[in-house]
Amino acid sequence: MAGKGEGKGENVAKLANRIAAIKYTLFCFNIVSWIIGAGLFAFTIYIRAEPGFDEWVALLDIYQYYIGVYILIGTGALVMIFSFLGCCSALMEHSTALYAFIGTQVFLFLATVVGSAIILDFSTMNSSIQPLIRQTMLRFIMTSEHPHSSAALKLIQESIGCCGADGPNDYMVLRQPLPLECRDTVTGNAFFHGCVDELTWFLEDKSMWAAVMAMVLSAIHTANVVLGIVLVQALKREEEAMYRR
């Protein structure tokens, strides 16, 4: 009987050690998640509040770009909140709190994947943003005799160093004179790249960092779900073992 009792005691001790390892691993994952979530929140807030950037979005009429940004702003804020709660639930070893934590991680996984997918769909090459920019640029070229369109073209083409929507040929096709801002001030040659590609590369540089942080978070959320389930099952086994003693 003593040998059996000692065997059970050793099993409980091993189980307790496993629970401690899982618990502190989950705690560390939540710390990392909080840091990345704070970085994502700060970076997407910067994208939305960057001086002058909103004027470009309004000028090109590409407000759809902000959809993914808003999702990731909200996701970053929720990650910081739920990561803190995740640390608490892991340290308390409370099964109900852990189940709630697992649910939040599933939700955040979906939010990060959806947010990164949308922001990339409106900021990368061959994405949904390019037809919108092309439509706006062609409209400006067709109405370039109007002061607003002329000023918009001058601002975009001089600032970015591009010409037309897809290149200088847009002016020839639409039978409009090639403006001076379409030419390199040094060589006098027309810019090779159109503004659609140049503006897309500009947006892509911003969005890629946000998408990378979001995808790293989605991987951490997946790991948190697995660790949370394993910890709940381990706690149940520990309770059963203690009850049998």
C-alpha positions in Angstrom: 0.0 0.0 0.0 2.9 2.3 0.8 4.5 1.6 -2.5 1.3 2.3 -4.4 0.9 5.6 -2.5 4.5 6.6 -3.3 3.9 5.7 -7.0 0.8 7.9 -7.1 2.6 10.7 -5.3 5.4 10.5 -7.9 2.8 10.7 -10.8 1.1 13.7 -9.2 4.5 15.4 -8.8 5.4 14.7 -12.5 2.0 16.0 -13.5 2.5 19.1 -11.4 5.9 19.7 -13.1 4.3 19.4 -16.6 1.5 21.8 -15.6 4.1 24.3 -14.4 6.0 24.0 -17.7 2.9 24.4 -19.8 1.7 27.3 -17.6 4.9 29.3 -17.8 5.3 28.6 -21.6 1.8 29.9 -22.1 2.6 32.9 -19.9 5.7 33.7 -22.0 3.7 33.3 -25.2 1.2 35.8 -23.9 4.0 38.3 -23.1 5.4 38.0 -26.6 1.8 38.3 -28.0 1.3 41.5 -25.9 4.5 43.1 -27.3 3.7 42.3 -30.9 0.1 43.3 -30.4 1.3 46.7 -29.0 3.6 47.1 -32.0 0.8 46.3 -34.4 -1.6 48.7 -32.7 1.0 51.5 -32.7 2.1 50.9 -36.4 -1.5 50.8 -37.7 -2.4 53.9 -35.7 0.6 55.6 -37.3 -0.5 54.5 -40.8 -4.0 56.0 -40.2 -2.7 59.2 -38.6 0.4 59.8 -40.7 0.6 63.5 -41.7 -0.3 63.9 -45.4 -1.2 60.2 -46.0 -4.9 60.8 -45.6 -4.8 63.5 -48.2 -3.4 61.0 -50.7 -6.1 58.5 -49.9 -8.7 61.2 -50.4 -7.1 62.4 -53.6 -7.0 58.9 -55.1 -10.4 57.9 -53.6 -9.0 54.6 -52.1 -10.7 54.7 -48.7 -11.0 50.9 -49.0 -7.4 50.7 -48.0 -8.4 51.7 -44.5 -10.7 48.7 -44.0 -7.8 46.4 -43.2 -6.1 49.1 -41.2 -9.1 49.5 -38.9 -9.5 45.8 -38.4 -5.8 45.5 -37.4 -6.1 48.5 -35.1 -8.9 46.8 -33.2 -7.2 43.5 -33.3 -4.0 45.0 -31.8 -5.9 46.6 -29.0 -7.8 43.3 -28.2 -4.5 41.3 -28.3 -3.1 43.5 -25.6 -6.2 43.1 -23.4 -6.6 39.3 -23.9 -2.9 38.6 -23.6 -3.0 40.2 -20.1 -6.1 38.1 -19.2 -4.3 35.0 -20.7 -1.4 35.5 -18.3 -3.8 35.8 -15.4 -5.8 32.7 -16.4 -2.7 30.6 -16.9 -1.2 31.6 -13.5 -4.5 31.0 -11.7 -4.9 27.6 -13.3 -8.7 28.2 -13.6 -10.3 25.9 -16.1 -13.3 28.3 -16.9 -11.0 31.2 -17.4 -8.8 29.0 -19.7 -11.8 28.0 -21.8 -12.7 31.7 -22.2 -9.0 32.4 -23.1 -9.1 29.7 -25.8 -12.2 31.3 -27.2 -10.6 34.7 -27.4 -7.5 33.2 -29.1 -9.7 31.6 -31.8 -11.4 34.9 -32.4 -8.1 36.8 -32.6 -6.7 34.2 -35.0 -9.6 34.9 -37.3 -9.3 38.6 -36.9 -5.6 38.7 -37.7 -5.9 36.5 -40.7 -8.9 38.5 -42.1 -7.3 41.9 -41.3 -4.0 41.0 -43.0 -5.8 39.5 -46.0 -7.8 42.6 -46.5 -5.0 45.1 -46.1 -2.9 43.1 -48.5 -5.8 42.8 -51.0 -5.9 46.6 -51.1 -2.2 47.4 -51.2 -0.2 44.9 -53.3 0.6 44.3 -56.9 -2.3 42.8 -58.9 -4.7 43.5 -55.9 -8.0 45.2 -55.7 -6.5 48.6 -55.1 -4.9 48.9 -58.6 -8.1 49.2 -60.6 -9.3 51.9 -58.2 -6.0 53.9 -58.6 -6.1 53.4 -62.4 -9.7 54.6 -62.7 -8.9 57.8 -60.7 -5.7 58.5 -62.7 -7.5 58.0 -66.1 -10.3 60.3 -64.9 -7.7 63.0 -64.0 -6.0 62.6 -67.4 -9.3 62.8 -69.3 -10.3 66.0 -67.4 -6.8 67.5 -67.2 -8.0 70.8 -68.6 -9.8 71.4 -65.3 -7.7 73.0 -62.6 -8.5 70.3 -60.0 -7.5 67.4 -62.2 -4.4 69.2 -63.5 -3.3 70.1 -59.9 -3.9 66.5 -58.8 -1.9 65.1 -61.7 1.0 67.5 -61.1 1.1 66.6 -57.3 1.0 62.9 -57.9 3.4 62.7 -60.8 6.0 65.1 -59.4 5.9 63.6 -55.9 6.0 60.0 -56.9 8.1 60.3 -60.1 5.6 58.5 -62.4 3.6 59.2 -65.5 0.0 58.4 -66.3 -1.9 55.4 -64.9 0.3 52.7 -66.6 2.8 54.9 -68.4 3.2 57.8 -70.8 1.1 56.0 -73.5 -2.0 56.8 -71.5 -1.8 60.4 -72.6 -1.4 59.4 -76.2 -4.3 57.0 -76.1 -6.5 59.6 -74.5 -5.2 62.3 -76.8 -3.9 64.6 -74.1 -0.6 66.5 -74.1 2.2 65.0 -72.1 2.7 67.4 -69.1 6.2 68.5 -68.0 5.9 66.8 -64.6 5.9 63.5 -66.6 9.5 64.1 -67.6 12.7 63.6 -65.6 14.1 67.0 -64.8 17.7 65.8 -65.6 17.3 63.7 -68.7 14.1 65.2 -70.0 12.8 61.6 -70.7 9.3 60.6 -69.7 9.0 58.4 -66.6 8.8 54.8 -67.5 6.6 53.5 -64.7 3.0 54.5 -64.4 1.5 55.9 -61.2 -0.6 52.8 -60.5 2.5 50.6 -59.9 4.5 53.3 -58.1 1.6 54.1 -55.7 1.0 50.4 -55.1 4.6 49.9 -54.2 4.3 52.8 -51.8 1.3 51.2 -50.1 2.8 47.8 -50.1 5.8 48.9 -48.1 3.5 50.1 -45.3 1.1 47.2 -45.4 3.7 44.4 -45.5 5.0 45.2 -42.0 1.5 45.2 -40.5 0.6 42.0 -42.3 3.8 40.3 -41.1 3.1 41.2 -37.5 -0.5 40.1 -37.8 0.5 36.7 -39.2 3.1 36.2 -36.5 0.3 36.9 -34.0 -2.0 34.3 -35.7 0.7 31.7 -35.3 1.0 32.6 -31.6 -2.8 32.4 -31.2 -2.7 28.9 -32.7 0.0 27.9 -30.2 -2.0 29.4 -27.4 -5.1 27.4 -28.3 -3.1 24.2 -28.3 -1.3 25.0 -25.0 -4.6 26.1 -23.4 -6.3 22.9 -24.3 -3.3 20.8 -23.1 -3.3 22.8 -19.8 -7.0 22.3 -19.2 -6.7 18.5 -19.7 -3.6 18.4 -17.4 -5.5 20.2 -14.7 -8.3 17.8 -15.0 -6.0 14.8 -14.7 -4.3 16.4 -11.7 -7.7 16.9 -10.0 -8.6 13.2 -10.7 -5.3 12.1 -9.3 -5.7 14.2 -6.1 -9.2 12.9 -5.7 -8.1 9.2 -5.9 -5.5 9.8 -3.3 
